[in-house]
Amino acid sequence: MSAQAKIKPVVLVAEDDEDILALVVFDLEDEGYEVLTARNGKDAIRLAFERLPDLILLDVAMPGLDGYEVTRRLRADESTRGTPVVLLTARAQVRDVILGFEAGANDYVTKPFRPDELRTRLHAALGRR
């Protein structure tokens, strides 16, 4: 096995709901990802710039900066511009989805979500990187 194959992809998960965060972290770690967590948009941006994760999973409705604004700020910076961003949110209206893609998200997953679908979408986003 090559050295690169042994490296765990790093996923930053920004989610203010404790139960959803715990579920996502458990599931992703079980799949072999290294998971960083943030509870608000400001911390998500700080961690993204410090750690340069392979993928960022953002809730839209977070304290302070929402997921749309976090995505815009990540896209505006050279160091995080190419990092895949997946929005995970209860906001399921067409307008919300459009806002997510206009902000620069690579994918948009609505809550409640199926863990197997979320894993597949994250894997696909990482594969396109």
LUMROLUM-616573 format. One record per residue (C-alpha): residue number from 1; chain; x, y, z. Coordinates in Angstrom, 2 decimals. Example, Ala and Ser with C-alpha at 12.3 -4.5 7.8 and 13.67 -1.06 7.14 Angstrom:
     k   c        px        py        pz
     1   A     12.30     -4.50      7.80
     2   A     13.67     -1.06      7.14
***
This chain:
     k   c        px        py        pz
     1   A      0.00      0.00      0.00
     2   A      1.38      3.43     -0.90
     3   A      2.00      6.09      1.74
     4   A     -0.69      8.25      0.16
     5   A     -3.30      5.49      0.49
     6   A     -2.66      5.34      4.25
     7   A     -3.45      9.01      4.82
     8   A     -6.92      9.62      6.19
     9   A     -8.89     12.35      4.43
    10   A     -9.58     15.23      6.81
    11   A    -13.17     16.47      6.96
    12   A    -14.19     19.62      8.82
    13   A    -17.77     19.37     10.09
    14   A    -19.43     22.61     11.23
    15   A    -22.74     21.89     12.93
    16   A    -24.38     23.54     15.94
    17   A    -26.81     20.69     16.72
    18   A    -24.98     18.43     19.18
    19   A    -26.87     15.25     18.22
    20   A    -26.38     15.67     14.48
    21   A    -22.71     16.55     15.01
    22   A    -22.18     13.40     17.10
    23   A    -23.91     11.22     14.48
    24   A    -21.91     12.66     11.58
    25   A    -18.60     12.46     13.45
    26   A    -19.22      8.85     14.51
    27   A    -20.19      7.83     10.99
    28   A    -17.27      9.56      9.28
    29   A    -14.68      8.31     11.75
    30   A    -16.08      4.80     11.31
    31   A    -15.49      5.24      7.56
    32   A    -11.84      6.15      8.15
    33   A    -11.98      9.94      7.96
    34   A    -10.17     12.25     10.37
    35   A    -12.85     14.66     11.58
    36   A    -12.43     18.22     12.82
    37   A    -15.44     19.94     14.38
    38   A    -16.73     23.47     14.75
    39   A    -19.94     24.67     16.38
    40   A    -20.24     27.98     14.50
    41   A    -19.19     29.69     11.29
    42   A    -16.37     31.72     12.80
    43   A    -14.66     28.62     14.21
    44   A    -15.24     26.77     10.92
    45   A    -13.37     29.46      8.98
    46   A    -10.53     29.53     11.52
    47   A    -10.11     25.74     11.38
    48   A    -10.37     25.67      7.61
    49   A     -7.53     28.15      7.24
    50   A     -5.39     26.53      9.98
    51   A     -5.81     22.87      8.98
    52   A     -6.74     23.03      5.27
    53   A     -9.08     20.01      5.38
    54   A     -9.77     17.87      2.33
    55   A    -13.52     18.58      2.56
    56   A    -15.80     20.86      4.54
    57   A    -19.33     19.88      5.62
    58   A    -21.32     22.92      6.76
    59   A    -24.69     23.44      8.36
    60   A    -26.38     26.49      6.89
    61   A    -28.06     27.78     10.06
    62   A    -25.25     28.34     12.56
    63   A    -24.62     31.03     15.17
    64   A    -22.80     34.08     13.85
    65   A    -21.83     33.41     10.25
    66   A    -24.19     31.10      8.38
    67   A    -23.04     28.34      6.03
    68   A    -23.61     30.48      2.94
    69   A    -21.30     33.23      4.24
    70   A    -18.69     30.72      5.38
    71   A    -18.74     29.17      1.90
    72   A    -18.33     32.58      0.25
    73   A    -15.35     33.40      2.48
    74   A    -13.73     30.03      1.79
    75   A    -14.15     30.56     -1.96
    76   A    -12.64     34.05     -1.72
    77   A     -9.35     32.78     -0.26
    78   A     -6.72     31.11     -2.44
    79   A     -5.86     28.49      0.20
    80   A     -9.43     27.12      0.46
    81   A    -10.90     28.03     -2.92
    82   A    -10.63     24.47     -4.26
    83   A    -11.72     22.66     -1.11
    84   A    -15.02     20.83     -1.66
    85   A    -17.85     22.26      0.43
    86   A    -21.04     20.32      1.11
    87   A    -23.93     22.06      2.82
    88   A    -26.02     19.94      5.20
    89   A    -29.20     21.69      6.27
    90   A    -32.87     21.50      7.09
    91   A    -33.48     24.31      4.60
    92   A    -34.98     22.41      1.68
    93   A    -36.69     25.11     -0.37
    94   A    -35.46     25.53     -3.94
    95   A    -34.34     29.09     -3.15
    96   A    -32.15     27.79     -0.30
    97   A    -30.49     25.24     -2.58
    98   A    -29.87     27.93     -5.20
    99   A    -28.32     30.22     -2.56
   100   A    -26.02     27.37     -1.52
   101   A    -24.75     26.76     -5.03
   102   A    -24.45     30.49     -5.72
   103   A    -22.28     30.79     -2.59
   104   A    -19.96     28.15     -4.09
   105   A    -21.05     24.85     -2.51
   106   A    -20.24     21.65     -4.38
   107   A    -23.28     19.82     -3.04
   108   A    -26.37     20.39     -0.90
   109   A    -27.83     17.69      1.37
   110   A    -31.06     18.19      3.30
   111   A    -31.92     17.01      6.80
   112   A    -33.08     14.55      7.77
   113   A    -30.38     12.77      5.80
   114   A    -29.49      9.16      5.21
   115   A    -25.95      8.45      6.45
   116   A    -25.17      6.18      3.49
   117   A    -26.19      8.91      1.04
   118   A    -24.15     11.53      2.89
   119   A    -21.06      9.26      2.86
   120   A    -21.52      8.65     -0.87
   121   A    -21.83     12.37     -1.61
   122   A    -18.75     13.20      0.45
   123   A    -16.77     10.44     -1.23
   124   A    -17.84     11.77     -4.64
   125   A    -16.87     15.34     -3.68
   126   A    -13.46     14.13     -2.53
   127   A    -13.01     12.13     -5.72
   128   A    -13.62     15.20     -7.87
   129   A    -11.00     17.23     -6.01
***
